[in-house]
Amino acid sequence: MSQSLLERTATQPAHLGLIDCDVHHALRSPKDLHPYLSQKWRDHLTTYGSRRPIPFISSSPYFKSAPALSRKDTWPPNGGPPGSDLKFLQEQLLDRYGIETGMLHLLSITGMDQRNQEFGAALCRAINEWQYAEWTQQDARLKAAIVVPGEDAEAAVKEIEHWAGNKDFAQVSMVTHTIEPLGRRRYWPIYEAAAAHDLPVGLHTSGNNGHAVTPTGWSSYYAEEHHEVAISQQALVTSLVCEGVPARNPTLRVVLVEAGVAWVAPLCWRLDQHWKRMRDEVPHLDRPPSSYIKTQMWFTTQPMDEPEKPEHLTKMLDWIGWDRLLFATDYPHWDFDDPGTAIKIPLTEQQRSMLFRDNARAAYNLD
Amino acid sequence: MSKHVVALAREIPPGNRKLVTVRGRPIAIFNIKGEFYGLLNRCPHQGGPMCEGVLTGLIQSDDPGTYQYSRAGEILRCPWHGWEFDVKTGQSWCDPEKVTVRNYPVEVAPGQRVVQGPYVAEKIPVALEEQYVVVEV
């Protein structure tokens, strides 16, 4: 379908080198990993399969309001689920929007939350090999994340060191629904290794730990749950900050992906308030919590908030800091943000450059 | 504004649609129970190809646990974010005052009237005995 003139004008100007900080590639099936798994683990995958701490049998937590969680027009013409065909992704996303760099986040299959942790580590290696061979080496615009088996910190550090220095990998990624909150000391070696290798840690909602996404149990509707992942990301940020992860690793950079943005402001206000009152409990925090968030953390913009009065959103973003924002489309998901039309608030030239490109260059240290 | 012949009426049976481009605008023509409606194929939300979405019905409820399903085939869901639009009016279901998609007057004209004009026929041979779908854009 050809674009109308109006549509063309909206999407094309000034996106010189747009950086998309959340692109979802996909396996056609876990069998795609076979070339990257030893015979033992191929057999294991076939015989025992993926065993994760999910309480509902045969009920995917991720079928949500649209098949494969995706826009209906993203199913590749030659089969496979949305995101599984590089060529189609190139046409429909990278070429169409003039994307200079796309940060890949694989959501399924996950290695980190496999109950068999050895298998999980093997899966992570296979996933990284697959990403390298079939994605980042095929299109220089795509950058992968080093997927690590974070519940076993030693194995995770090994995986980081295996890929560190390889320019195809722009960050380290972990799932966000973990056995303990991600700020806890069992995960510290991973942050230390990431910081040592100048790799940001990218945290995209994913994984299962047997708990509901909310602190109070399993909600009924996807309409609730879609927002609740943001709530669990807030808990994650709180944990990282209060446990001192950024404080102990002053060069560590963390990117929260698809967590929402507007909540960052009131969270910062609250944490700062509590820190003033309870500093003796967290003496390892030598500055207000918000200062760690505003210097060492970034937030992708998708799904962009859509308040009735655009100026309310502008005020929130002004407070959070325009340097904290990373544009993302979340292609191919149904709540995709179109680069030309998703940001409905007026932007200055500088804000536009920061949001669509320059902040990502800083967060990911891209040259 | 001018009138454009975009299809033979029999090309679009009830329940079907045809995507056309008229004066540079992507428009979809829907046949709902024999009546034709035209909508711009660009969702007012974020510009997605809304006319390629699923045609569904309207779900309403007075109480949790009960619902009424009506207007089957008359509600279009954009394939991107799922916004629902009334095909007949172009109004979005959740915010009809503020969010609408441009709709275009559509009529069915017999071949004789089309030949006499003021219709612009685009690549469709005009035969007097046929019925044509005409969009005003």
Chai-1 contact restraints between the chains, C-beta under 6 A:
chainA,res_idxA,chainB,res_idxB,connection_type,confidence,min_distance_angstrom,max_distance_angstrom,comment,restraint_id
A,M1,B,P26,contact,1.0,0.0,6.0,A-B,restraint_1
A,M1,B,P49,contact,1.0,0.0,6.0,A-B,restraint_2
A,S4,B,G24,contact,1.0,0.0,6.0,A-B,restraint_3
A,S4,B,R25,contact,1.0,0.0,6.0,A-B,restraint_4
A,S4,B,P26,contact,1.0,0.0,6.0,A-B,restraint_5
A,L5,B,G24,contact,1.0,0.0,6.0,A-B,restraint_6
A,E7,B,R42,contact,1.0,0.0,6.0,A-B,restraint_7
A,E7,B,G47,contact,1.0,0.0,6.0,A-B,restraint_8
A,R71,B,P79,contact,1.0,0.0,6.0,A-B,restraint_9
A,R71,B,W80,contact,1.0,0.0,6.0,A-B,restraint_10
A,K72,B,P79,contact,1.0,0.0,6.0,A-B,restraint_11
A,D73,B,P79,contact,1.0,0.0,6.0,A-B,restraint_12
A,D338,B,Q46,contact,1.0,0.0,6.0,A-B,restraint_13
A,D338,B,G47,contact,1.0,0.0,6.0,A-B,restraint_14
A,T341,B,Q46,contact,1.0,0.0,6.0,A-B,restraint_15
A,T341,B,G47,contact,1.0,0.0,6.0,A-B,restraint_16
A,A342,B,Q46,contact,1.0,0.0,6.0,A-B,restraint_17
